Amino acid sequence: MKISVTELLTLLWLLVAFVTWLLTHLKTRKDQKVSNTVQVVNNLSIVSHLLDADLKIRNELKKNNDFKPNELSEELEEKLIIILDYYEFLARLYWEGVADRKSIEHLRGRLILELYKASSNYINYWRDNLGRDDLYKQLEKLSNEIAAN
């Protein structure tokens, strides 16, 4: 079987077109993940109850306070749950391939590490009491991954 120059050029053109499409697709997918991440992180400063909870928890973290079960005010515990739920959602988006880890790490990495460290006793207490080992597990995995880098 012989391939003519025209057929060879056609095959080469198809290969170049496919590679171009693949690279464009991968770049678009990466850009979409970064965009998704930025949108979710921006919600923290746009949605009032998230912003309020974020500021309260950050202030507590600045005091180097650990969040201990049965020692939190009702208001502080409510804010902590809001923020833990938020970061669990962000972590879940990452593990499902919707959000970008580098963007998460750049925008919120240090805060995620501090939050998980300060709330690990609280989380473990509720995991034990509720019998739910999966409680904030995505956040824990993300925190461990960020810490490893």
ChimeraX commands (.cxc) that place a marker at each C-alpha (Angstrom):
marker #1 position 0.00,0.00,0.00 radius 0.5
marker #1 position 1.39,3.33,-1.05 radius 0.5
marker #1 position 0.42,6.67,0.40 radius 0.5
marker #1 position 0.54,9.63,-1.92 radius 0.5
marker #1 position 1.99,12.96,-0.89 radius 0.5
marker #1 position -1.50,14.47,-0.91 radius 0.5
marker #1 position -2.81,11.78,1.46 radius 0.5
marker #1 position 0.22,12.19,3.70 radius 0.5
marker #1 position -0.30,15.96,3.84 radius 0.5
marker #1 position -3.99,15.42,4.60 radius 0.5
marker #1 position -3.14,13.07,7.47 radius 0.5
marker #1 position -0.56,15.54,8.77 radius 0.5
marker #1 position -3.10,18.37,8.58 radius 0.5
marker #1 position -5.64,16.23,10.49 radius 0.5
marker #1 position -3.04,15.45,13.15 radius 0.5
marker #1 position -2.15,19.13,13.54 radius 0.5
marker #1 position -5.85,20.04,13.74 radius 0.5
marker #1 position -6.46,17.38,16.40 radius 0.5
marker #1 position -3.46,18.43,18.51 radius 0.5
marker #1 position -4.54,22.08,18.25 radius 0.5
marker #1 position -8.09,21.18,19.32 radius 0.5
marker #1 position -6.77,19.06,22.23 radius 0.5
marker #1 position -4.47,21.79,23.51 radius 0.5
marker #1 position -7.23,24.38,23.21 radius 0.5
marker #1 position -9.67,22.09,25.03 radius 0.5
marker #1 position -7.22,21.43,27.87 radius 0.5
marker #1 position -6.38,25.12,28.23 radius 0.5
marker #1 position -10.06,26.07,28.24 radius 0.5
marker #1 position -10.78,23.42,30.87 radius 0.5
marker #1 position -7.93,24.72,33.05 radius 0.5
marker #1 position -9.12,28.31,32.63 radius 0.5
marker #1 position -12.66,27.26,33.58 radius 0.5
marker #1 position -11.40,25.58,36.76 radius 0.5
marker #1 position -9.51,28.72,37.74 radius 0.5
marker #1 position -12.58,30.84,37.00 radius 0.5
marker #1 position -14.80,28.52,39.06 radius 0.5
marker #1 position -12.37,28.71,41.96 radius 0.5
marker #1 position -12.16,32.50,41.88 radius 0.5
marker #1 position -15.97,32.78,41.77 radius 0.5
marker #1 position -16.43,30.51,44.79 radius 0.5
marker #1 position -13.71,32.31,46.75 radius 0.5
marker #1 position -15.21,35.70,45.84 radius 0.5
marker #1 position -18.52,34.56,47.33 radius 0.5
marker #1 position -16.81,34.82,50.69 radius 0.5
marker #1 position -16.65,38.60,50.32 radius 0.5
marker #1 position -20.00,39.05,48.56 radius 0.5
marker #1 position -22.44,36.91,50.54 radius 0.5
marker #1 position -23.04,38.72,53.83 radius 0.5
marker #1 position -23.40,35.72,56.15 radius 0.5
marker #1 position -20.22,34.17,54.69 radius 0.5
marker #1 position -18.32,37.44,55.04 radius 0.5
marker #1 position -19.51,37.87,58.63 radius 0.5
marker #1 position -18.51,34.31,59.53 radius 0.5
marker #1 position -15.16,34.65,57.74 radius 0.5
marker #1 position -14.25,37.83,59.63 radius 0.5
marker #1 position -15.26,36.35,62.99 radius 0.5
marker #1 position -13.27,33.15,62.44 radius 0.5
marker #1 position -10.23,35.04,61.15 radius 0.5
marker #1 position -10.25,37.17,64.29 radius 0.5
marker #1 position -10.31,34.03,66.41 radius 0.5
marker #1 position -7.47,32.52,64.39 radius 0.5
marker #1 position -5.39,35.68,64.95 radius 0.5
marker #1 position -5.73,35.07,68.69 radius 0.5
marker #1 position -4.26,31.59,68.13 radius 0.5
marker #1 position -7.36,30.04,69.62 radius 0.5
marker #1 position -8.25,26.44,68.95 radius 0.5
marker #1 position -11.93,25.74,68.53 radius 0.5
marker #1 position -12.73,23.36,71.34 radius 0.5
marker #1 position -16.10,21.65,71.55 radius 0.5
marker #1 position -18.32,22.74,74.43 radius 0.5
marker #1 position -16.19,25.88,74.94 radius 0.5
marker #1 position -17.56,27.92,72.04 radius 0.5
marker #1 position -20.30,30.49,72.30 radius 0.5
marker #1 position -23.38,29.66,70.27 radius 0.5
marker #1 position -22.59,32.53,67.89 radius 0.5
marker #1 position -18.96,31.46,67.38 radius 0.5
marker #1 position -19.94,27.83,66.83 radius 0.5
marker #1 position -22.50,28.90,64.23 radius 0.5
marker #1 position -19.84,30.96,62.41 radius 0.5
marker #1 position -17.36,28.10,62.60 radius 0.5
marker #1 position -19.85,25.67,61.06 radius 0.5
marker #1 position -20.62,28.13,58.25 radius 0.5
marker #1 position -16.93,28.47,57.41 radius 0.5
marker #1 position -16.18,24.76,57.75 radius 0.5
marker #1 position -19.12,23.98,55.46 radius 0.5
marker #1 position -17.89,26.59,52.98 radius 0.5
marker #1 position -14.38,25.15,52.84 radius 0.5
marker #1 position -15.73,21.60,52.70 radius 0.5
marker #1 position -17.73,22.69,49.64 radius 0.5
marker #1 position -14.63,24.27,48.08 radius 0.5
marker #1 position -12.62,21.11,48.80 radius 0.5
marker #1 position -15.36,18.94,47.28 radius 0.5
marker #1 position -15.25,21.07,44.12 radius 0.5
marker #1 position -11.51,20.50,43.96 radius 0.5
marker #1 position -11.76,16.72,44.41 radius 0.5
marker #1 position -14.48,16.57,41.74 radius 0.5
marker #1 position -12.24,18.42,39.27 radius 0.5
marker #1 position -14.31,21.60,39.17 radius 0.5
marker #1 position -11.92,23.88,41.12 radius 0.5
marker #1 position -8.19,24.45,40.71 radius 0.5
marker #1 position -5.86,23.47,43.58 radius 0.5
marker #1 position -3.16,26.02,42.77 radius 0.5
marker #1 position -5.75,28.80,42.82 radius 0.5
marker #1 position -7.23,27.53,46.07 radius 0.5
marker #1 position -3.77,27.32,47.58 radius 0.5
marker #1 position -2.82,30.79,46.36 radius 0.5
marker #1 position -6.07,32.47,47.44 radius 0.5
marker #1 position -6.92,30.56,50.64 radius 0.5
marker #1 position -4.23,27.96,51.34 radius 0.5
marker #1 position -2.76,29.45,54.52 radius 0.5
marker #1 position -6.23,30.10,55.92 radius 0.5
marker #1 position -7.37,26.54,55.14 radius 0.5
marker #1 position -4.33,25.14,56.98 radius 0.5
marker #1 position -4.85,27.39,60.00 radius 0.5
marker #1 position -8.58,26.72,60.10 radius 0.5
marker #1 position -8.25,22.96,59.89 radius 0.5
marker #1 position -5.50,22.87,62.52 radius 0.5
marker #1 position -7.49,25.09,64.91 radius 0.5
marker #1 position -10.73,23.16,64.41 radius 0.5
marker #1 position -9.42,19.58,64.24 radius 0.5
marker #1 position -10.41,18.83,67.87 radius 0.5
marker #1 position -13.87,20.24,67.20 radius 0.5
marker #1 position -14.23,18.20,64.01 radius 0.5
marker #1 position -13.01,14.98,65.64 radius 0.5
marker #1 position -15.38,15.51,68.57 radius 0.5
marker #1 position -18.35,15.70,66.22 radius 0.5
marker #1 position -17.11,12.82,64.07 radius 0.5
marker #1 position -17.05,10.65,67.19 radius 0.5
marker #1 position -20.38,11.89,68.58 radius 0.5
marker #1 position -22.23,11.60,65.29 radius 0.5
marker #1 position -20.45,8.44,64.14 radius 0.5
marker #1 position -19.57,10.19,60.88 radius 0.5
marker #1 position -15.99,9.67,59.83 radius 0.5
marker #1 position -16.76,11.57,56.62 radius 0.5
marker #1 position -17.51,14.86,58.41 radius 0.5
marker #1 position -15.28,17.52,56.79 radius 0.5
marker #1 position -13.16,14.75,55.27 radius 0.5
marker #1 position -12.74,16.57,51.93 radius 0.5
marker #1 position -11.45,19.61,53.81 radius 0.5
marker #1 position -9.05,17.43,55.77 radius 0.5
marker #1 position -7.69,15.85,52.58 radius 0.5
marker #1 position -7.28,19.24,50.92 radius 0.5
marker #1 position -5.55,20.65,53.99 radius 0.5
marker #1 position -3.15,17.71,54.01 radius 0.5
marker #1 position -2.43,18.16,50.31 radius 0.5
marker #1 position -1.76,21.88,50.70 radius 0.5
marker #1 position 0.51,21.19,53.69 radius 0.5
marker #1 position 2.48,18.64,51.66 radius 0.5
marker #1 position 3.31,21.23,48.96 radius 0.5
marker link #1:1,2 radius 0.2
marker link #1:2,3 radius 0.2
marker link #1:3,4 radius 0.2
marker link #1:4,5 radius 0.2
marker link #1:5,6 radius 0.2
marker link #1:6,7 radius 0.2
marker link #1:7,8 radius 0.2
marker link #1:8,9 radius 0.2
marker link #1:9,10 radius 0.2
marker link #1:10,11 radius 0.2
marker link #1:11,12 radius 0.2
marker link #1:12,13 radius 0.2
marker link #1:13,14 radius 0.2
marker link #1:14,15 radius 0.2
marker link #1:15,16 radius 0.2
marker link #1:16,17 radius 0.2
marker link #1:17,18 radius 0.2
marker link #1:18,19 radius 0.2
marker link #1:19,20 radius 0.2
marker link #1:20,21 radius 0.2
marker link #1:21,22 radius 0.2
marker link #1:22,23 radius 0.2
marker link #1:23,24 radius 0.2
marker link #1:24,25 radius 0.2
marker link #1:25,26 radius 0.2
marker link #1:26,27 radius 0.2
marker link #1:27,28 radius 0.2
marker link #1:28,29 radius 0.2
marker link #1:29,30 radius 0.2
marker link #1:30,31 radius 0.2
marker link #1:31,32 radius 0.2
marker link #1:32,33 radius 0.2
marker link #1:33,34 radius 0.2
marker link #1:34,35 radius 0.2
marker link #1:35,36 radius 0.2
marker link #1:36,37 radius 0.2
marker link #1:37,38 radius 0.2
marker link #1:38,39 radius 0.2
marker link #1:39,40 radius 0.2
marker link #1:40,41 radius 0.2
marker link #1:41,42 radius 0.2
marker link #1:42,43 radius 0.2
marker link #1:43,44 radius 0.2
marker link #1:44,45 radius 0.2
marker link #1:45,46 radius 0.2
marker link #1:46,47 radius 0.2
marker link #1:47,48 radius 0.2
marker link #1:48,49 radius 0.2
marker link #1:49,50 radius 0.2
marker link #1:50,51 radius 0.2
marker link #1:51,52 radius 0.2
marker link #1:52,53 radius 0.2
marker link #1:53,54 radius 0.2
marker link #1:54,55 radius 0.2
marker link #1:55,56 radius 0.2
marker link #1:56,57 radius 0.2
marker link #1:57,58 radius 0.2
marker link #1:58,59 radius 0.2
marker link #1:59,60 radius 0.2
marker link #1:60,61 radius 0.2
marker link #1:61,62 radius 0.2
marker link #1:62,63 radius 0.2
marker link #1:63,64 radius 0.2
marker link #1:64,65 radius 0.2
marker link #1:65,66 radius 0.2
marker link #1:66,67 radius 0.2
marker link #1:67,68 radius 0.2
marker link #1:68,69 radius 0.2
marker link #1:69,70 radius 0.2
marker link #1:70,71 radius 0.2
marker link #1:71,72 radius 0.2
marker link #1:72,73 radius 0.2
marker link #1:73,74 radius 0.2
marker link #1:74,75 radius 0.2
marker link #1:75,76 radius 0.2
marker link #1:76,77 radius 0.2
marker link #1:77,78 radius 0.2
marker link #1:78,79 radius 0.2
marker link #1:79,80 radius 0.2
marker link #1:80,81 radius 0.2
marker link #1:81,82 radius 0.2
marker link #1:82,83 radius 0.2
marker link #1:83,84 radius 0.2
marker link #1:84,85 radius 0.2
marker link #1:85,86 radius 0.2
marker link #1:86,87 radius 0.2
marker link #1:87,88 radius 0.2
marker link #1:88,89 radius 0.2
marker link #1:89,90 radius 0.2
marker link #1:90,91 radius 0.2
marker link #1:91,92 radius 0.2
marker link #1:92,93 radius 0.2
marker link #1:93,94 radius 0.2
marker link #1:94,95 radius 0.2
marker link #1:95,96 radius 0.2
marker link #1:96,97 radius 0.2
marker link #1:97,98 radius 0.2
marker link #1:98,99 radius 0.2
marker link #1:99,100 radius 0.2
marker link #1:100,101 radius 0.2
marker link #1:101,102 radius 0.2
marker link #1:102,103 radius 0.2
marker link #1:103,104 radius 0.2
marker link #1:104,105 radius 0.2
marker link #1:105,106 radius 0.2
marker link #1:106,107 radius 0.2
marker link #1:107,108 radius 0.2
marker link #1:108,109 radius 0.2
marker link #1:109,110 radius 0.2
marker link #1:110,111 radius 0.2
marker link #1:111,112 radius 0.2
marker link #1:112,113 radius 0.2
marker link #1:113,114 radius 0.2
marker link #1:114,115 radius 0.2
marker link #1:115,116 radius 0.2
marker link #1:116,117 radius 0.2
marker link #1:117,118 radius 0.2
marker link #1:118,119 radius 0.2
marker link #1:119,120 radius 0.2
marker link #1:120,121 radius 0.2
marker link #1:121,122 radius 0.2
marker link #1:122,123 radius 0.2
marker link #1:123,124 radius 0.2
marker link #1:124,125 radius 0.2
marker link #1:125,126 radius 0.2
marker link #1:126,127 radius 0.2
marker link #1:127,128 radius 0.2
marker link #1:128,129 radius 0.2
marker link #1:129,130 radius 0.2
marker link #1:130,131 radius 0.2
marker link #1:131,132 radius 0.2
marker link #1:132,133 radius 0.2
marker link #1:133,134 radius 0.2
marker link #1:134,135 radius 0.2
marker link #1:135,136 radius 0.2
marker link #1:136,137 radius 0.2
marker link #1:137,138 radius 0.2
marker link #1:138,139 radius 0.2
marker link #1:139,140 radius 0.2
marker link #1:140,141 radius 0.2
marker link #1:141,142 radius 0.2
marker link #1:142,143 radius 0.2
marker link #1:143,144 radius 0.2
marker link #1:144,145 radius 0.2
marker link #1:145,146 radius 0.2
marker link #1:146,147 radius 0.2
marker link #1:147,148 radius 0.2
marker link #1:148,149 radius 0.2
view
